[in-house]
């Protein structure tokens, strides 16, 4: 289960329709419950260190991180909005964008750049 969640989490880095962070967190949970060896392996990967480590530790992101993630996801979601003719899919994607902004603004704490930099360097 952990490898499946990890695979979809990696796809979520490329395809913003898939929620990267929750899938990687699920993979981490599965690895922790399943095997200490896999847990140490997963926490040592670049994917975990780059996308999850500071978020898991601090439950926060810098404004710059939030903006980069939101704009990249918006650009990727804009493609099907422009290309597809289905009104239902367009409504769904617009709801995804609205929820994404709601979540990032209200659920993820914004910290100054210096706090994350000092945490990353340690």
C-alpha positions as CSV (number, residue, x, y, z in Angstrom):
1,X,0.0,0.0,0.0
2,X,2.9,2.3,0.8
3,X,4.5,1.9,-2.6
4,X,1.1,2.5,-4.3
5,X,0.6,5.7,-2.4
6,X,4.2,6.7,-3.1
7,X,3.8,6.1,-6.8
8,X,0.6,8.2,-7.0
9,X,2.3,10.8,-4.8
10,X,5.2,11.0,-7.3
11,X,2.7,11.3,-10.2
12,X,1.0,14.1,-8.1
13,X,4.2,16.1,-8.4
14,X,3.8,16.1,-12.2
15,X,0.0,16.0,-12.3
16,X,-1.6,18.6,-9.9
17,X,-5.0,16.8,-10.1
18,X,-3.5,14.2,-7.7
19,X,-2.8,15.5,-4.2
20,X,0.9,15.0,-3.7
21,X,1.3,15.8,0.0
22,X,-1.6,13.6,1.3
23,X,-0.5,10.7,-0.8
24,X,3.1,11.0,0.4
25,X,1.9,11.3,4.0
26,X,-0.2,8.1,3.4
27,X,2.9,6.4,2.0
28,X,4.9,7.5,5.1
29,X,2.2,6.2,7.4
30,X,2.1,2.8,5.6
31,X,5.9,2.5,5.7
32,X,6.0,3.4,9.4
33,X,3.3,0.8,10.3
34,X,4.7,-1.8,7.9
35,X,8.5,-1.8,8.4
36,X,11.2,0.3,10.1
37,X,13.5,-0.5,7.2
38,X,11.0,1.0,4.6
39,X,10.4,4.0,6.9
40,X,14.1,4.9,7.1
41,X,14.4,4.4,3.3
42,X,11.4,6.6,2.5
43,X,12.4,9.4,4.9
44,X,15.9,9.3,3.3
45,X,14.5,9.9,-0.3
46,X,14.8,13.3,-2.0
47,X,11.1,13.3,-2.5
48,X,10.4,13.1,1.2
49,X,13.0,15.7,2.1
50,X,12.0,18.1,-0.6
51,X,8.2,17.9,-0.4
52,X,7.3,16.6,3.1
53,X,10.0,16.9,5.7
54,X,9.6,20.6,6.7
55,X,5.8,20.4,6.3
56,X,5.6,17.3,8.6
57,X,7.9,18.8,11.1
58,X,6.4,22.3,11.2
59,X,3.0,21.9,9.7
60,X,3.7,25.1,7.8
61,X,5.1,26.6,4.5
62,X,6.6,29.9,3.5
63,X,4.5,32.2,1.4
64,X,6.9,31.6,-1.5
65,X,6.3,27.8,-1.3
66,X,2.6,28.3,-1.2
67,X,2.6,30.6,-4.2
68,X,4.8,28.3,-6.3
69,X,2.7,25.3,-5.6
70,X,-0.6,27.1,-6.2
71,X,0.5,28.8,-9.4
72,X,2.0,25.6,-10.8
73,X,-1.2,23.6,-10.0
74,X,-3.3,26.4,-11.5
75,X,-1.3,26.3,-14.7
76,X,-1.7,22.6,-15.0
77,X,-5.5,22.7,-14.2
78,X,-5.9,25.5,-16.8
79,X,-5.0,23.1,-19.6
80,X,-8.0,20.8,-19.3
81,X,-10.2,23.8,-18.5
82,X,-9.3,25.3,-21.9
83,X,-9.2,22.0,-23.9
84,X,-12.2,20.1,-22.6
85,X,-15.8,20.8,-23.6
86,X,-17.5,19.0,-20.7
87,X,-19.1,21.5,-18.3
88,X,-19.2,18.9,-15.5
89,X,-15.4,18.4,-15.6
90,X,-14.9,22.2,-15.8
91,X,-17.1,22.7,-12.7
92,X,-15.3,20.0,-10.9
93,X,-11.9,21.5,-11.7
94,X,-13.0,24.9,-10.6
95,X,-14.2,23.4,-7.3
96,X,-10.8,21.7,-6.9
97,X,-9.1,25.1,-7.4
98,X,-11.4,26.8,-4.9
99,X,-10.8,24.1,-2.3
100,X,-7.1,24.2,-2.9
101,X,-6.9,27.9,-2.2
102,X,-9.2,27.4,0.9
103,X,-6.9,24.7,2.2
104,X,-3.7,26.5,1.6
105,X,-5.0,29.8,3.1
106,X,-6.8,28.4,6.2
107,X,-5.2,25.1,7.0
108,X,-1.5,25.5,6.3
109,X,0.3,28.1,8.5
110,X,2.4,30.6,6.7
111,X,5.8,31.2,8.2
112,X,8.6,33.7,7.4
113,X,11.3,32.5,5.0
114,X,14.0,32.6,7.7
115,X,12.3,29.9,9.9
116,X,12.1,27.4,7.1
117,X,15.7,28.2,5.9
118,X,17.1,27.6,9.4
119,X,15.1,24.4,9.8
120,X,16.3,23.1,6.4
121,X,20.0,23.9,7.2
122,X,19.9,22.0,10.5
